[in-house]
């Protein structure tokens, strides 16, 4: 998954540069990590700002920053429960047609 590799690389750079610092983004992620996730979502996945902010906030409510970094750094890891659901919640919240219904998830 290309976005996963980009996020992992960005997270590693951010952690090295910031020394794991930065304020909390209000959802368990540092401000820098949150901004980087949103930027990567917007650029690599070509998503709207509203969707990416929602998705990162949903992820922050479900996972710690350390959990996200571990998952994103391990290309062999299975997608953790709650990861895809965070995206589905945002599609529903923003009024789009949910991919979850197309996959029998409801």
DSSP file (Angstrom, degrees, kcal/mol; ACC not computed):
  #  RESIDUE AA STRUCTURE BP1 BP2  ACC     N-H-->O    O-->H-N    N-H-->O    O-->H-N    TCO  KAPPA ALPHA  PHI   PSI    X-CA   Y-CA   Z-CA
    1    1 A X     >        0   0    0      0, 0.0     4,-1.5     0, 0.0     3,-0.2   0.000 360.0 360.0 360.0 116.9    0.0    0.0    0.0
    2    2 A X  H  >  +     0   0    0      1,-0.2     4,-2.2     2,-0.2     5,-0.2   0.888 360.0  52.1 -63.3 -44.2    1.7    3.2   -1.2
    3    3 A X  H  > S+     0   0    0      1,-0.2     4,-2.8     2,-0.2    -1,-0.2   0.864 105.7  57.5 -63.7 -33.3    0.2    5.6    1.2
    4    4 A X  H  > S+     0   0    0      2,-0.2     4,-2.4     1,-0.2    -1,-0.2   0.924 107.5  46.3 -62.9 -44.5    1.2    3.4    4.1
    5    5 A X  H  X S+     0   0    0     -4,-1.5     4,-2.5     2,-0.2    -1,-0.2   0.904 113.6  49.4 -64.4 -41.4    4.9    3.6    3.1
    6    6 A X  H  X S+     0   0    0     -4,-2.2     4,-2.7     2,-0.2    -2,-0.2   0.916 112.0  47.5 -64.8 -42.8    4.7    7.3    2.6
    7    7 A X  H  X S+     0   0    0     -4,-2.8     4,-2.9     2,-0.2    -2,-0.2   0.916 112.0  50.5 -65.0 -42.2    3.0    7.8    6.0
    8    8 A X  H  X S+     0   0    0     -4,-2.4     4,-2.4    64,-0.4    -2,-0.2   0.921 112.7  46.0 -61.7 -44.2    5.6    5.6    7.7
    9    9 A X  H  X S+     0   0    0     -4,-2.5     4,-2.3     2,-0.2    -2,-0.2   0.922 114.4  47.8 -64.8 -43.3    8.5    7.5    6.1
   10   10 A X  H  X S+     0   0    0     -4,-2.7     4,-2.9     1,-0.2    -2,-0.2   0.903 111.2  51.1 -64.2 -40.9    6.9   10.8    7.0
   11   11 A X  H  X S+     0   0    0     -4,-2.9     4,-2.7     2,-0.2    -1,-0.2   0.911 109.7  50.0 -63.3 -42.3    6.3    9.7   10.6
   12   12 A X  H  X S+     0   0    0     -4,-2.4     4,-2.1     2,-0.2    -2,-0.2   0.925 113.0  46.3 -62.4 -44.3    9.9    8.5   10.9
   13   13 A X  H  X S+     0   0    0     -4,-2.3     4,-3.0     2,-0.2     5,-0.3   0.931 112.9  50.0 -63.6 -45.3   11.2   11.9    9.6
   14   14 A X  H  X S+     0   0    0     -4,-2.9     4,-3.0     1,-0.2     6,-0.4   0.913 110.7  49.3 -60.1 -43.2    8.8   13.8   11.9
   15   15 A X  H  X>S+     0   0    0     -4,-2.7     4,-1.1     1,-0.2     5,-0.8   0.890 114.1  45.6 -66.0 -38.5    9.8   11.9   14.9
   16   16 A X  H  <5S+     0   0    0     -4,-2.1    -2,-0.2    -5,-0.2    -1,-0.2   0.932 118.4  41.7 -68.1 -45.8   13.5   12.4   14.2
   17   17 A X  H  <5S+     0   0    0     -4,-3.0    -2,-0.2     1,-0.2    -3,-0.2   0.905 123.1  37.4 -69.5 -42.5   13.2   16.1   13.4
   18   18 A X  H ><5S-     0   0    0     -4,-3.0     3,-1.1    -5,-0.3    -1,-0.2   0.581  99.4-128.4 -89.1  -9.0   10.8   16.9   16.2
   19   19 A X  T 3<5S-     0   0    0     -4,-1.1    -3,-0.2    -5,-0.3    -4,-0.1   0.862  71.4 -60.8  63.3  33.5   12.3   14.6   18.8
   20   20 A X  T 3 <S+     0   0    0     -5,-0.8    -1,-0.3    -6,-0.4    -5,-0.1   0.665 111.4 129.8  65.5  18.2    8.8   13.2   19.4
   21   21 A X    <   +     0   0    0     -3,-1.1    11,-0.2    -6,-0.2    -1,-0.1   0.020  12.2 101.5 -88.5-162.2    7.7   16.7   20.4
   22   22 A X  S    S-     0   0    0      8,-0.1     3,-0.1    -4,-0.1     2,-0.0   0.079  71.2 -78.4  98.9 147.4    4.8   18.8   19.4
   23   23 A X        -     0   0    0      1,-0.1     8,-3.0     7,-0.1     2,-0.3  -0.264  54.8 -88.9 -74.2 165.7    1.6   19.5   21.1
   24   24 A X  B     -A   30   0A   0      6,-0.3     6,-0.3     1,-0.1    -1,-0.1  -0.575  24.2-141.0 -76.3 136.4   -1.3   17.1   21.1
   25   25 A X        -     0   0    0      4,-4.4    -1,-0.1    -2,-0.3     5,-0.1   0.296  51.0-101.2 -78.8  11.0   -3.7   17.5   18.2
   26   26 A X  S    S+     0   0    0      3,-0.2     4,-0.1    34,-0.0    -1,-0.1   0.465 114.2  69.4  85.7   0.4   -6.5   16.8   20.6
   27   27 A X  S    S-     0   0    0      2,-0.5     3,-0.1    34,-0.0    -1,-0.0   0.170 121.5 -84.6-135.8  19.5   -6.9   13.2   19.4
   28   28 A X  S    S+     0   0    0      1,-0.3    37,-0.7    36,-0.1     2,-0.3   0.274 101.0 102.9  94.5 -11.8   -3.8   11.5   20.7
   29   29 A X  S    S-     0   0    0     35,-0.1    -4,-4.4    36,-0.1    -2,-0.5  -0.805  77.3-112.1-101.3 145.6   -1.6   12.5   17.7
   30   30 A X  B  >  -A   24   0A   0     -2,-0.3     4,-2.7    -6,-0.3    -6,-0.3  -0.350  32.1-110.7 -66.1 158.5    0.9   15.3   17.9
   31   31 A X  H  > S+     0   0    0     -8,-3.0     4,-2.6     1,-0.2     5,-0.2   0.907 119.1  49.6 -57.1 -43.0    0.1   18.3   15.8
   32   32 A X  H  > S+     0   0    0     -9,-0.3     4,-2.3     2,-0.2    -1,-0.2   0.921 111.7  46.9 -64.7 -44.2    2.9   17.5   13.4
   33   33 A X  H  > S+     0   0    0      2,-0.2     4,-2.5     1,-0.2    -2,-0.2   0.917 113.0  49.8 -64.2 -43.0    1.9   13.9   13.0
   34   34 A X  H  X S+     0   0    0     -4,-2.7     4,-2.3     1,-0.2    -2,-0.2   0.934 111.4  48.2 -60.7 -47.6   -1.8   14.9   12.4
   35   35 A X  H  X S+     0   0    0     -4,-2.6     4,-2.7    -5,-0.2    -1,-0.2   0.902 111.6  50.5 -60.0 -41.7   -0.8   17.5    9.8
   36   36 A X  H  X S+     0   0    0     -4,-2.3     4,-2.6     2,-0.2     5,-0.2   0.911 109.6  49.8 -65.7 -42.4    1.4   15.0    8.0
   37   37 A X  H  X S+     0   0    0     -4,-2.5     4,-2.4     2,-0.2    -1,-0.2   0.916 112.8  47.5 -60.8 -43.3   -1.3   12.4    7.9
   38   38 A X  H  X S+     0   0    0     -4,-2.3     4,-2.6     2,-0.2    -2,-0.2   0.930 112.2  49.4 -64.1 -45.4   -3.8   14.9    6.5
   39   39 A X  H  X S+     0   0    0     -4,-2.7     4,-2.7     1,-0.2     5,-0.3   0.918 112.7  46.7 -61.3 -44.0   -1.3   16.1    3.9
   40   40 A X  H  X>S+     0   0    0     -4,-2.6     4,-2.3     2,-0.2     5,-0.9   0.889 111.3  51.7 -66.9 -38.4   -0.5   12.6    2.8
   41   41 A X  H  X5S+     0   0    0     -4,-2.4     6,-0.9    -5,-0.2     4,-0.9   0.936 114.1  44.3 -60.4 -46.3   -4.2   11.7    2.6
   42   42 A X  H  <5S+     0   0    0     -4,-2.6     4,-0.4     4,-0.2    -2,-0.2   0.921 122.9  34.6 -65.8 -44.9   -4.9   14.7    0.5
   43   43 A X  H  <5S+     0   0    0     -4,-2.7    -3,-0.2    -5,-0.2    -2,-0.2   0.941 125.8  32.8 -80.7 -49.3   -1.9   14.3   -1.8
   44   44 A X  H  <5S+     0   0    0     -4,-2.3    -3,-0.2    -5,-0.3    -2,-0.1   0.892 130.0  33.4 -79.5 -39.7   -1.5   10.6   -2.2
   45   45 A X  S  <<S-     0   0    0     -5,-0.9    -1,-0.2    -4,-0.9    -3,-0.2   0.495  99.3-131.9 -95.3  -3.5   -5.1    9.5   -2.0
   46   46 A X        +     0   0    0     -4,-0.4     2,-0.2    -6,-0.3    -4,-0.2   0.927  51.2 155.1  53.5  52.0   -6.5   12.6   -3.7
   47   47 A X        -     0   0    0     -6,-0.9    -1,-0.2    -5,-0.2     2,-0.1  -0.650  46.6 -95.1-106.1 163.4   -9.1   13.1   -1.0
   48   48 A X     >  -     0   0    0     -2,-0.2     4,-2.4     1,-0.1     5,-0.2  -0.369  30.8-117.2 -73.4 156.2  -10.9   16.3    0.1
   49   49 A X  H  > S+     0   0    0      1,-0.2     4,-2.7     2,-0.2     5,-0.3   0.917 115.3  53.1 -57.3 -45.8   -9.7   18.3    3.1
   50   50 A X  H  > S+     0   0    0      1,-0.2     4,-2.2     2,-0.2    -1,-0.2   0.915 110.7  46.1 -60.0 -44.6  -12.9   17.6    5.0
   51   51 A X  H  > S+     0   0    0      2,-0.2     4,-3.0     1,-0.2    -1,-0.2   0.939 113.8  48.1 -64.1 -45.9  -12.6   13.8    4.5
   52   52 A X  H  X S+     0   0    0     -4,-2.4     4,-2.6     2,-0.2     5,-0.2   0.895 111.8  48.6 -65.8 -40.3   -8.9   13.7    5.5
   53   53 A X  H  X S+     0   0    0     -4,-2.7     4,-2.3     2,-0.2    -1,-0.2   0.935 114.5  46.9 -62.8 -45.3   -9.4   15.8    8.6
   54   54 A X  H  X S+     0   0    0     -4,-2.2     4,-2.7    -5,-0.3    -2,-0.2   0.936 112.6  49.4 -59.8 -48.0  -12.4   13.5    9.6
   55   55 A X  H  X S+     0   0    0     -4,-3.0     4,-2.7     1,-0.2    -2,-0.2   0.910 112.1  46.9 -60.9 -45.6  -10.4   10.3    8.9
   56   56 A X  H  X S+     0   0    0     -4,-2.6     4,-2.5     2,-0.2    -1,-0.2   0.899 113.1  49.5 -65.7 -39.7   -7.3   11.4   10.9
   57   57 A X  H  X S+     0   0    0     -4,-2.3     4,-1.4    -5,-0.2    -2,-0.2   0.909 111.5  49.0 -64.4 -41.1   -9.6   12.5   13.8
   58   58 A X  H  X S+     0   0    0     -4,-2.7     4,-0.9     2,-0.2    -2,-0.2   0.914 111.8  48.8 -63.7 -42.6  -11.4    9.1   13.6
   59   59 A X  H >X S+     0   0    0     -4,-2.7     4,-2.8     1,-0.2     3,-0.7   0.907 108.8  53.8 -62.4 -40.7   -8.0    7.3   13.6
   60   60 A X  H 3< S+     0   0    0     -4,-2.5    -1,-0.2     1,-0.3    -2,-0.2   0.783 106.6  51.9 -64.9 -27.6   -6.9    9.4   16.6
   61   61 A X  H 3< S+     0   0    0     -4,-1.4    -1,-0.3    -3,-0.2    -2,-0.2   0.704 119.3  36.1 -78.7 -19.9  -10.0    8.4   18.5
   62   62 A X  H << S+     0   0    0     -4,-0.9     2,-0.3    -3,-0.7    -2,-0.2   0.717 120.8  33.0-104.3 -27.0   -9.2    4.7   17.8
   63   63 A X  S  < S-     0   0    0     -4,-2.8    -1,-0.2    -5,-0.1     2,-0.2  -0.926  70.4-122.3-134.3 152.8   -5.4    4.4   17.9
   64   64 A X     >  -     0   0    0     -2,-0.3     4,-2.1     1,-0.1     5,-0.2  -0.478  36.5-109.6 -82.2 165.6   -2.5    6.0   19.7
   65   65 A X  H  > S+     0   0    0    -37,-0.7     4,-2.5     1,-0.2     5,-0.2   0.908 120.8  53.0 -62.7 -41.2    0.2    7.6   17.6
   66   66 A X  H  > S+     0   0    0      1,-0.2     4,-2.5     2,-0.2    -1,-0.2   0.903 107.9  50.6 -61.9 -41.1    2.6    4.8   18.5
   67   67 A X  H  > S+     0   0    0      2,-0.2     4,-2.5     1,-0.2    -1,-0.2   0.915 111.2  48.8 -62.2 -42.4    0.1    2.2   17.3
   68   68 A X  H  X S+     0   0    0     -4,-2.1     4,-3.0     2,-0.2     5,-0.2   0.922 111.4  48.8 -64.0 -43.8   -0.3    4.1   14.0
   69   69 A X  H  X S+     0   0    0     -4,-2.5     4,-1.8     2,-0.2    -2,-0.2   0.920 112.0  49.1 -63.8 -43.2    3.4    4.3   13.5
   70   70 A X  H  X S+     0   0    0     -4,-2.5     4,-0.9    -5,-0.2    -2,-0.2   0.941 115.2  44.3 -61.0 -46.6    3.9    0.6   14.2
   71   71 A X  H >< S+     0   0    0     -4,-2.5     3,-0.8     1,-0.2     6,-0.3   0.943 115.4  46.5 -63.2 -48.2    1.1   -0.3   11.8
   72   72 A X  H 3< S+     0   0    0     -4,-3.0   -64,-0.4     1,-0.2    -1,-0.2   0.753 111.0  53.5 -69.1 -23.6    2.2    2.0    9.0
   73   73 A X  H 3< S+     0   0    0     -4,-1.8     2,-0.8    -5,-0.2    -1,-0.2   0.665  97.5  71.1 -83.4 -17.3    5.8    0.9    9.4
   74   74 A X    X<  -     0   0    0     -4,-0.9     3,-1.5    -3,-0.8    -1,-0.1  -0.842  58.5-173.3-108.2 100.4    5.0   -2.8    9.0
   75   75 A X  T 3  S+     0   0    0     -2,-0.8    -1,-0.1     1,-0.3   -70,-0.0   0.666  86.0  54.4 -66.3 -15.4    4.0   -3.6    5.4
   76   76 A X  T 3  S+     0   0    0      2,-0.1    -1,-0.3    -5,-0.0     2,-0.1   0.541  83.1 111.0 -95.0  -7.2    3.2   -7.1    6.4
   77   77 A X  S <  S-     0   0    0     -3,-1.5     2,-0.2    -6,-0.3     3,-0.1  -0.379  71.4-118.1 -69.4 142.9    0.8   -6.2    9.2
   78   78 A X        -     0   0    0      1,-0.1     2,-0.3    -2,-0.1    -1,-0.1  -0.493  41.5 -90.3 -74.0 151.2   -2.9   -6.9    8.7
   79   79 A X        -     0   0    0     -2,-0.2    -1,-0.1     1,-0.1     3,-0.1  -0.471  50.2-120.9 -63.3 123.1   -5.2   -3.9    8.7
   80   80 A X    >   -     0   0    0     -2,-0.3     3,-2.1     1,-0.1     4,-0.5  -0.320  30.6 -93.4 -69.3 149.7   -6.2   -3.3   12.4
   81   81 A X  T 3  S+     0   0    0      1,-0.3    -1,-0.1     2,-0.1     0, 0.0  -0.394 114.4  30.5 -58.2 132.5   -9.8   -3.4   13.3
   82   82 A X  T 3> S+     0   0    0     -2,-0.1     4,-1.4    -3,-0.1    -1,-0.3   0.119  92.3  96.9 103.6 -19.3  -11.2    0.1   13.2
   83   83 A X  H <> S+     0   0    0     -3,-2.1     4,-0.9     2,-0.2     3,-0.2   0.970  93.3  32.8 -68.3 -54.1   -8.8    1.4   10.5
   84   84 A X  H  > S+     0   0    0     -4,-0.5     4,-2.3     1,-0.2     3,-0.3   0.865 113.9  61.5 -69.7 -35.8  -11.2    1.0    7.6
   85   85 A X  H  > S+     0   0    0      1,-0.2     4,-2.6     2,-0.2    -1,-0.2   0.833  96.7  60.7 -60.5 -31.7  -14.2    1.8    9.8
   86   86 A X  H  X S+     0   0    0     -4,-1.4     4,-1.4    -3,-0.2    -1,-0.2   0.917 107.7  44.2 -60.7 -43.0  -12.7    5.2   10.5
   87   87 A X  H  X S+     0   0    0     -4,-0.9     4,-2.1    -3,-0.3    -2,-0.2   0.899 112.2  51.6 -67.9 -41.0  -12.9    6.0    6.7
   88   88 A X  H  X S+     0   0    0     -4,-2.3     4,-2.4     1,-0.2    -2,-0.2   0.893 106.6  54.9 -62.8 -39.1  -16.4    4.5    6.4
   89   89 A X  H  X S+     0   0    0     -4,-2.6     4,-2.7     1,-0.2    -1,-0.2   0.882 108.9  48.4 -61.3 -38.0  -17.6    6.7    9.3
   90   90 A X  H  X S+     0   0    0     -4,-1.4     4,-2.6     2,-0.2     6,-0.2   0.883 108.6  52.0 -72.1 -38.4  -16.3    9.8    7.5
   91   91 A X  H  <>S+     0   0    0     -4,-2.1     5,-2.3     2,-0.2     4,-0.4   0.942 114.6  44.2 -60.6 -45.4  -18.0    8.9    4.3
   92   92 A X  H ><5S+     0   0    0     -4,-2.4     3,-1.0     1,-0.2    -2,-0.2   0.928 114.3  49.3 -63.4 -45.3  -21.2    8.5    6.2
   93   93 A X  H 3<5S+     0   0    0     -4,-2.7    -2,-0.2     1,-0.3    -1,-0.2   0.858 111.8  48.2 -63.8 -36.3  -20.7   11.7    8.2
   94   94 A X  T 3<5S-     0   0    0     -4,-2.6    -1,-0.3    -5,-0.1    -2,-0.2   0.427 117.3-111.1 -89.0   1.8  -19.9   13.8    5.1
   95   95 A X  T < 5 +     0   0    0     -3,-1.0    -3,-0.2    -4,-0.4    -2,-0.1   0.643  69.2 137.5  84.6  15.2  -23.0   12.4    3.2
   96   96 A X      < -     0   0    0     -5,-2.3     2,-0.6    -6,-0.2    -1,-0.2  -0.354  67.5 -88.1 -83.9 171.2  -21.2   10.3    0.6
   97   97 A X        -     0   0    0     -2,-0.1     2,-0.3     1,-0.1    -1,-0.1  -0.723  52.1-120.9 -80.2 127.3  -22.3    6.9   -0.5
   98   98 A X    >>  -     0   0    0     -2,-0.6     3,-1.0     1,-0.2     4,-0.7  -0.487  10.2-149.8 -76.1 129.1  -20.6    4.6    1.8
   99   99 A X  H 3> S+     0   0    0     -2,-0.3     4,-0.9     1,-0.2    -1,-0.2   0.710  94.3  74.5 -65.7 -17.3  -18.3    2.0    0.4
  100  100 A X  H 34>S+     0   0    0      1,-0.2     5,-3.3     2,-0.2     6,-0.4   0.852  92.0  52.3 -65.2 -32.4  -19.3   -0.2    3.3
  101  101 A X  H X45S+     0   0    0     -3,-1.0     3,-1.0     1,-0.2    -1,-0.2   0.837 105.3  55.1 -72.3 -30.2  -22.7   -0.8    1.8
  102  102 A X  H 3<5S+     0   0    0     -4,-0.7    -1,-0.2     1,-0.2    -2,-0.2   0.706 111.0  45.7 -73.4 -18.1  -21.1   -2.0   -1.5
  103  103 A X  T 3<5S-     0   0    0     -4,-0.9    -1,-0.2    -3,-0.4    -2,-0.2   0.185 117.3-108.6-109.3  15.3  -19.0   -4.5    0.5
  104  104 A X  T < 5S+     0   0    0     -3,-1.0    -3,-0.2     1,-0.1    -2,-0.1   0.800  75.8 135.9  67.2  29.5  -21.9   -5.9    2.6
  105  105 A X      <       0   0    0     -5,-3.3    -4,-0.2     1,-0.2    -1,-0.1   0.523 360.0 360.0 -89.2  -5.7  -20.5   -4.2    5.7
  106  106 A X              0   0    0     -6,-0.4    -1,-0.2    -5,-0.1    -5,-0.1   0.459 360.0 360.0 -96.7 360.0  -23.9   -2.9    7.0
